[in-house]
Amino acid sequence: MNKVNFNAQAYEKFYDFKDVMVQAFGIGCSLCGTEEIEYVYQNHPPTIGNLIKNQAKNLTDQEVDQLIEKPLLNWQTFDETNANQMIPTFLCVNCFDIESDYDEK
Ligand SMILES: [Zn+2]
């Protein structure tokens, strides 16, 4: 990604219970690829780990698959839409700081 479309106000802290999305789906910072994701672009779908956590009971693997099928697609769509506009979906602290500095100049 060369010319990044960045607006610090448009990001919020990324919370995903037990880092499920990093562990299970291998997501990373959209710019440098590190797994240490700190920020996510606004209006994102619910994080997968939190979705699973919010279920009141223990789920079987099959139930988990069913539960996250749609949200995963939503995340893919979200990420693709952002990428098409050169918006990084996930950012680590470093990349966020670098882009913020760059933004102010
Ligand atoms: Zn990064």
Backbone and ligand atoms as CSV (ligand in chain L), in Angstrom:
chain,resi,resn,atom,element,x,y,z
A,1,MET,N,N,0.845,-1.191,0.000
A,1,MET,CA,C,0.000,0.000,0.000
A,1,MET,C,C,0.882,1.243,0.000
A,2,ASN,N,N,0.873,1.991,-1.057
A,2,ASN,CA,C,1.738,3.161,-1.128
A,2,ASN,C,C,1.073,4.416,-0.597
A,3,LYS,N,N,0.030,4.821,-1.246
A,3,LYS,CA,C,-0.644,6.030,-0.818
A,3,LYS,C,C,-1.808,5.627,0.082
A,4,VAL,N,N,-1.603,5.840,1.380
A,4,VAL,CA,C,-2.589,5.390,2.349
A,4,VAL,C,C,-3.583,6.501,2.649
A,5,ASN,N,N,-4.822,6.111,2.701
A,5,ASN,CA,C,-5.894,7.027,3.017
A,5,ASN,C,C,-6.134,6.948,4.521
A,6,PHE,N,N,-5.545,7.873,5.267
A,6,PHE,CA,C,-5.542,7.740,6.717
A,6,PHE,C,C,-6.202,8.916,7.424
A,7,ASN,N,N,-7.049,8.597,8.391
A,7,ASN,CA,C,-7.656,9.613,9.244
A,7,ASN,C,C,-7.711,9.050,10.665
A,8,ALA,N,N,-6.892,9.600,11.536
A,8,ALA,CA,C,-6.766,9.059,12.893
A,8,ALA,C,C,-8.109,9.008,13.617
A,9,GLN,N,N,-8.973,9.977,13.320
A,9,GLN,CA,C,-10.283,10.025,13.996
A,9,GLN,C,C,-11.158,8.833,13.638
A,10,ALA,N,N,-10.837,8.205,12.540
A,10,ALA,CA,C,-11.708,7.137,12.049
A,10,ALA,C,C,-11.355,5.775,12.644
A,11,TYR,N,N,-10.424,5.773,13.604
A,11,TYR,CA,C,-10.007,4.494,14.188
A,11,TYR,C,C,-10.422,4.356,15.637
A,12,GLU,N,N,-10.704,3.125,16.014
A,12,GLU,CA,C,-10.963,2.845,17.417
A,12,GLU,C,C,-10.092,1.680,17.860
A,13,LYS,N,N,-10.008,1.489,19.172
A,13,LYS,CA,C,-9.194,0.396,19.710
A,13,LYS,C,C,-9.775,-0.948,19.274
A,14,PHE,N,N,-8.886,-1.855,18.982
A,14,PHE,CA,C,-9.304,-3.170,18.532
A,14,PHE,C,C,-9.355,-4.142,19.711
A,15,TYR,N,N,-10.549,-4.635,20.007
A,15,TYR,CA,C,-10.707,-5.628,21.070
A,15,TYR,C,C,-11.275,-6.910,20.483
A,16,ASP,N,N,-10.553,-7.963,20.640
A,16,ASP,CA,C,-11.053,-9.249,20.170
A,16,ASP,C,C,-10.701,-10.281,21.234
A,17,PHE,N,N,-11.726,-10.820,21.876
A,17,PHE,CA,C,-11.514,-11.747,22.981
A,17,PHE,C,C,-10.554,-12.875,22.578
A,18,LYS,N,N,-9.533,-13.069,23.383
A,18,LYS,CA,C,-8.527,-14.117,23.162
A,18,LYS,C,C,-7.843,-14.020,21.799
A,19,ASP,N,N,-7.881,-12.841,21.190
A,19,ASP,CA,C,-7.216,-12.663,19.889
A,19,ASP,C,C,-7.599,-13.722,18.869
A,20,VAL,N,N,-8.869,-14.064,18.881
A,20,VAL,CA,C,-9.322,-15.149,18.003
A,20,VAL,C,C,-9.018,-14.859,16.535
A,21,MET,N,N,-9.234,-13.624,16.128
A,21,MET,CA,C,-9.053,-13.322,14.704
A,21,MET,C,C,-7.593,-13.417,14.282
A,22,VAL,N,N,-6.708,-13.046,15.185
A,22,VAL,CA,C,-5.280,-13.173,14.889
A,22,VAL,C,C,-4.883,-14.650,14.913
A,23,GLN,N,N,-5.285,-15.342,15.970
A,23,GLN,CA,C,-4.878,-16.743,16.149
A,23,GLN,C,C,-5.469,-17.648,15.071
A,24,ALA,N,N,-6.761,-17.477,14.821
A,24,ALA,CA,C,-7.447,-18.435,13.950
A,24,ALA,C,C,-7.416,-18.029,12.481
A,25,PHE,N,N,-7.386,-16.748,12.222
A,25,PHE,CA,C,-7.516,-16.323,10.827
A,25,PHE,C,C,-6.291,-15.584,10.310
A,26,GLY,N,N,-5.307,-15.406,11.177
A,26,GLY,CA,C,-4.047,-14.849,10.709
A,26,GLY,C,C,-4.121,-13.422,10.221
A,27,ILE,N,N,-5.023,-12.634,10.798
A,27,ILE,CA,C,-5.047,-11.231,10.388
A,27,ILE,C,C,-3.840,-10.514,10.989
A,28,GLY,N,N,-3.508,-9.368,10.425
A,28,GLY,CA,C,-2.393,-8.584,10.924
A,28,GLY,C,C,-2.581,-7.131,10.546
A,29,CYS,N,N,-1.640,-6.313,10.981
A,29,CYS,CA,C,-1.648,-4.903,10.618
A,29,CYS,C,C,-1.700,-4.778,9.089
A,30,SER,N,N,-2.584,-3.939,8.604
A,30,SER,CA,C,-2.770,-3.825,7.152
A,30,SER,C,C,-1.541,-3.257,6.461
A,31,LEU,N,N,-0.686,-2.581,7.211
A,31,LEU,CA,C,0.474,-1.949,6.581
A,31,LEU,C,C,1.745,-2.769,6.732
A,32,CYS,N,N,2.014,-3.278,7.933
A,32,CYS,CA,C,3.286,-3.981,8.132
A,32,CYS,C,C,3.105,-5.470,8.410
A,33,GLY,N,N,1.873,-5.893,8.683
A,33,GLY,CA,C,1.625,-7.320,8.827
A,33,GLY,C,C,1.804,-7.900,10.214
A,34,THR,N,N,2.253,-7.088,11.179
A,34,THR,CA,C,2.441,-7.629,12.514
A,34,THR,C,C,1.100,-8.051,13.126
A,35,GLU,N,N,1.166,-9.010,14.037
A,35,GLU,CA,C,-0.059,-9.488,14.688
A,35,GLU,C,C,-0.486,-8.569,15.830
A,36,GLU,N,N,0.366,-7.604,16.167
A,36,GLU,CA,C,0.060,-6.709,17.295
A,36,GLU,C,C,-0.902,-5.615,16.858
A,37,ILE,N,N,-2.124,-5.980,16.614
A,37,ILE,CA,C,-3.104,-4.994,16.142
A,37,ILE,C,C,-3.628,-4.166,17.311
A,38,GLU,N,N,-3.613,-2.867,17.128
A,38,GLU,CA,C,-4.052,-1.971,18.199
A,38,GLU,C,C,-5.310,-1.201,17.798
A,39,TYR,N,N,-5.428,-0.905,16.527
A,39,TYR,CA,C,-6.563,-0.094,16.070
A,39,TYR,C,C,-7.268,-0.759,14.894
A,40,VAL,N,N,-8.555,-0.441,14.798
A,40,VAL,CA,C,-9.349,-0.947,13.679
A,40,VAL,C,C,-10.176,0.202,13.125
A,41,TYR,N,N,-10.398,0.173,11.842
A,41,TYR,CA,C,-11.188,1.216,11.193
A,41,TYR,C,C,-12.630,1.174,11.702
A,42,GLN,N,N,-13.248,2.334,11.794
A,42,GLN,CA,C,-14.580,2.454,12.407
A,42,GLN,C,C,-15.662,1.694,11.626
A,43,ASN,N,N,-16.778,1.489,12.315
A,43,ASN,CA,C,-17.946,0.803,11.741
A,43,ASN,C,C,-17.636,-0.601,11.253
A,44,HIS,N,N,-16.780,-1.265,11.996
A,44,HIS,CA,C,-16.416,-2.621,11.615
A,44,HIS,C,C,-17.443,-3.618,12.156
A,45,PRO,N,N,-17.482,-4.809,11.581
A,45,PRO,CA,C,-18.367,-5.858,12.115
A,45,PRO,C,C,-17.893,-6.247,13.518
A,46,PRO,N,N,-18.749,-6.905,14.303
A,46,PRO,CA,C,-18.315,-7.351,15.633
A,46,PRO,C,C,-17.113,-8.285,15.517
A,47,THR,N,N,-16.176,-8.155,16.447
A,47,THR,CA,C,-15.008,-9.026,16.376
A,47,THR,C,C,-15.415,-10.463,16.713
A,48,ILE,N,N,-14.760,-11.398,16.075
A,48,ILE,CA,C,-15.175,-12.800,16.154
A,48,ILE,C,C,-15.011,-13.356,17.577
A,49,GLY,N,N,-13.916,-13.005,18.227
A,49,GLY,CA,C,-13.695,-13.486,19.590
A,49,GLY,C,C,-14.785,-13.028,20.537
A,50,ASN,N,N,-15.196,-11.768,20.391
A,50,ASN,CA,C,-16.258,-11.252,21.246
A,50,ASN,C,C,-17.597,-11.919,20.955
A,51,LEU,N,N,-17.839,-12.195,19.694
A,51,LEU,CA,C,-19.066,-12.893,19.318
A,51,LEU,C,C,-19.156,-14.238,20.030
A,52,ILE,N,N,-18.048,-14.959,19.993
A,52,ILE,CA,C,-18.022,-16.286,20.611
A,52,ILE,C,C,-18.173,-16.153,22.127
A,53,LYS,N,N,-17.476,-15.170,22.674
A,53,LYS,CA,C,-17.520,-14.969,24.115
A,53,LYS,C,C,-18.934,-14.624,24.594
A,54,ASN,N,N,-19.658,-13.875,23.773
A,54,ASN,CA,C,-20.984,-13.416,24.183
A,54,ASN,C,C,-22.049,-14.503,24.148
A,55,GLN,N,N,-21.690,-15.661,23.629
A,55,GLN,CA,C,-22.621,-16.783,23.711
A,55,GLN,C,C,-22.625,-17.279,25.146
A,56,ALA,N,N,-23.820,-17.496,25.674
A,56,ALA,CA,C,-23.920,-17.814,27.098
A,56,ALA,C,C,-23.470,-19.245,27.405
A,57,LYS,N,N,-23.334,-20.064,26.398
A,57,LYS,CA,C,-22.978,-21.458,26.655
A,57,LYS,C,C,-21.730,-21.838,25.878
A,58,ASN,N,N,-21.202,-22.984,26.186
A,58,ASN,CA,C,-20.084,-23.498,25.413
A,58,ASN,C,C,-20.591,-24.029,24.081
A,59,LEU,N,N,-19.874,-23.694,23.053
A,59,LEU,CA,C,-20.307,-24.098,21.718
A,59,LEU,C,C,-19.465,-25.270,21.216
A,60,THR,N,N,-20.089,-26.117,20.444
A,60,THR,CA,C,-19.313,-27.139,19.748
A,60,THR,C,C,-18.589,-26.458,18.589
A,61,ASP,N,N,-17.595,-27.145,18.049
A,61,ASP,CA,C,-16.863,-26.574,16.907
A,61,ASP,C,C,-17.818,-26.237,15.766
A,62,GLN,N,N,-18.788,-27.123,15.585
A,62,GLN,CA,C,-19.741,-26.922,14.504
A,62,GLN,C,C,-20.576,-25.658,14.745
A,63,GLU,N,N,-20.996,-25.490,15.990
A,63,GLU,CA,C,-21.778,-24.297,16.325
A,63,GLU,C,C,-20.948,-23.028,16.145
A,64,VAL,N,N,-19.684,-23.120,16.497
A,64,VAL,CA,C,-18.799,-21.969,16.303
A,64,VAL,C,C,-18.700,-21.636,14.816
A,65,ASP,N,N,-18.502,-22.674,14.000
A,65,ASP,CA,C,-18.421,-22.454,12.553
A,65,ASP,C,C,-19.660,-21.745,12.035
A,66,GLN,N,N,-20.818,-22.203,12.502
A,66,GLN,CA,C,-22.077,-21.596,12.057
A,66,GLN,C,C,-22.173,-20.144,12.522
A,67,LEU,N,N,-21.796,-19.943,13.762
A,67,LEU,CA,C,-21.906,-18.608,14.360
A,67,LEU,C,C,-21.054,-17.578,13.613
A,68,ILE,N,N,-19.865,-17.995,13.197
A,68,ILE,CA,C,-18.928,-17.006,12.647
A,68,ILE,C,C,-18.934,-16.946,11.122
A,69,GLU,N,N,-19.714,-17.804,10.490
A,69,GLU,CA,C,-19.695,-17.851,9.025
A,69,GLU,C,C,-20.017,-16.482,8.419
A,70,LYS,N,N,-21.145,-15.940,8.812
A,70,LYS,CA,C,-21.596,-14.649,8.275
A,70,LYS,C,C,-20.669,-13.503,8.709
A,71,PRO,N,N,-20.350,-13.406,10.004
A,71,PRO,CA,C,-19.441,-12.341,10.434
A,71,PRO,C,C,-18.097,-12.365,9.709
A,72,LEU,N,N,-17.598,-13.566,9.426
A,72,LEU,CA,C,-16.325,-13.656,8.703
A,72,LEU,C,C,-16.451,-13.055,7.311
A,73,LEU,N,N,-17.564,-13.364,6.648
A,73,LEU,CA,C,-17.803,-12.776,5.327
A,73,LEU,C,C,-17.901,-11.263,5.442
A,74,ASN,N,N,-18.574,-10.800,6.490
A,74,ASN,CA,C,-18.697,-9.356,6.702
A,74,ASN,C,C,-17.324,-8.707,6.859
A,75,TRP,N,N,-16.447,-9.399,7.589
A,75,TRP,CA,C,-15.091,-8.867,7.771
A,75,TRP,C,C,-14.336,-8.830,6.451
A,76,GLN,N,N,-14.507,-9.876,5.663
A,76,GLN,CA,C,-13.819,-9.909,4.359
A,76,GLN,C,C,-14.276,-8.753,3.486
A,77,THR,N,N,-15.598,-8.567,3.446
A,77,THR,CA,C,-16.160,-7.484,2.645
A,77,THR,C,C,-15.663,-6.136,3.154
A,78,PHE,N,N,-15.687,-5.993,4.475
A,78,PHE,CA,C,-15.227,-4.751,5.111
A,78,PHE,C,C,-13.783,-4.451,4.714
A,79,ASP,N,N,-12.947,-5.472,4.826
A,79,ASP,CA,C,-11.526,-5.288,4.527
A,79,ASP,C,C,-11.308,-4.969,3.045
A,80,GLU,N,N,-12.054,-5.656,2.177
A,80,GLU,CA,C,-11.894,-5.411,0.740
A,80,GLU,C,C,-12.343,-4.000,0.372
A,81,THR,N,N,-13.466,-3.589,0.944
A,81,THR,CA,C,-13.976,-2.243,0.674
A,81,THR,C,C,-12.950,-1.200,1.094
A,82,ASN,N,N,-12.376,-1.395,2.279
A,82,ASN,CA,C,-11.351,-0.469,2.755
A,82,ASN,C,C,-10.127,-0.479,1.847
A,83,ALA,N,N,-9.674,-1.675,1.512
A,83,ALA,CA,C,-8.470,-1.809,0.685
A,83,ALA,C,C,-8.654,-1.092,-0.651
A,84,ASN,N,N,-9.850,-1.188,-1.215
A,84,ASN,CA,C,-10.115,-0.522,-2.490
A,84,ASN,C,C,-9.991,0.994,-2.375
A,85,GLN,N,N,-10.192,1.494,-1.172
A,85,GLN,CA,C,-10.074,2.944,-0.957
A,85,GLN,C,C,-8.753,3.306,-0.297
A,86,MET,N,N,-7.841,2.339,-0.255
A,86,MET,CA,C,-6.522,2.523,0.366
A,86,MET,C,C,-6.627,2.843,1.860
A,87,ILE,N,N,-7.649,2.336,2.472
A,87,ILE,CA,C,-7.810,2.523,3.915
A,87,ILE,C,C,-7.330,1.258,4.628
A,88,PRO,N,N,-6.326,1.383,5.518
A,88,PRO,CA,C,-5.892,0.209,6.270
A,88,PRO,C,C,-6.969,-0.190,7.295
A,89,THR,N,N,-7.397,-1.428,7.264
A,89,THR,CA,C,-8.438,-1.880,8.204
A,89,THR,C,C,-7.865,-2.017,9.609
A,90,PHE,N,N,-6.697,-2.678,9.697
A,90,PHE,CA,C,-6.065,-2.909,10.995
A,90,PHE,C,C,-4.732,-2.165,11.066
A,91,LEU,N,N,-4.453,-1.592,12.227
A,91,LEU,CA,C,-3.176,-0.896,12.389
A,91,LEU,C,C,-2.518,-1.253,13.714
A,92,CYS,N,N,-1.218,-1.434,13.684
A,92,CYS,CA,C,-0.460,-1.585,14.920
A,92,CYS,C,C,-0.112,-0.191,15.432
A,93,VAL,N,N,0.413,-0.121,16.639
A,93,VAL,CA,C,0.744,1.174,17.246
A,93,VAL,C,C,1.734,1.942,16.373
A,94,ASN,N,N,2.775,1.246,15.893
A,94,ASN,CA,C,3.807,1.906,15.096
A,94,ASN,C,C,3.244,2.544,13.836
A,95,CYS,N,N,2.503,1.759,13.092
A,95,CYS,CA,C,1.977,2.281,11.835
A,95,CYS,C,C,0.994,3.410,12.092
A,96,PHE,N,N,0.211,3.276,13.159
A,96,PHE,CA,C,-0.740,4.328,13.503
A,96,PHE,C,C,0.005,5.630,13.795
A,97,ASP,N,N,1.086,5.527,14.591
A,97,ASP,CA,C,1.870,6.718,14.931
A,97,ASP,C,C,2.526,7.321,13.699
A,98,ILE,N,N,3.081,6.464,12.868
A,98,ILE,CA,C,3.745,6.957,11.651
A,98,ILE,C,C,2.742,7.689,10.767
A,99,GLU,N,N,1.580,7.084,10.566
A,99,GLU,CA,C,0.572,7.713,9.715
A,99,GLU,C,C,0.037,8.991,10.354
A,100,SER,N,N,-0.092,8.999,11.685
A,100,SER,CA,C,-0.566,10.203,12.376
A,100,SER,C,C,0.399,11.356,12.188
A,101,ASP,N,N,1.701,11.074,12.335
A,101,ASP,CA,C,2.723,12.101,12.124
A,101,ASP,C,C,2.632,12.649,10.716
A,102,TYR,N,N,2.551,11.717,9.788
A,102,TYR,CA,C,2.522,12.057,8.378
A,102,TYR,C,C,1.312,12.938,8.076
A,103,ASP,N,N,0.215,12.603,8.736
A,103,ASP,CA,C,-1.056,13.277,8.535
A,103,ASP,C,C,-0.999,14.737,8.969
A,104,GLU,N,N,-0.214,15.004,10.024
A,104,GLU,CA,C,-0.182,16.342,10.586
A,104,GLU,C,C,0.650,17.317,9.770
A,105,LYS,N,N,1.529,16.782,8.919
A,105,LYS,CA,C,2.423,17.661,8.176
A,105,LYS,C,C,1.782,18.214,6.905
L,1,ZN,ZN,ZN,1.909,-1.984,11.361
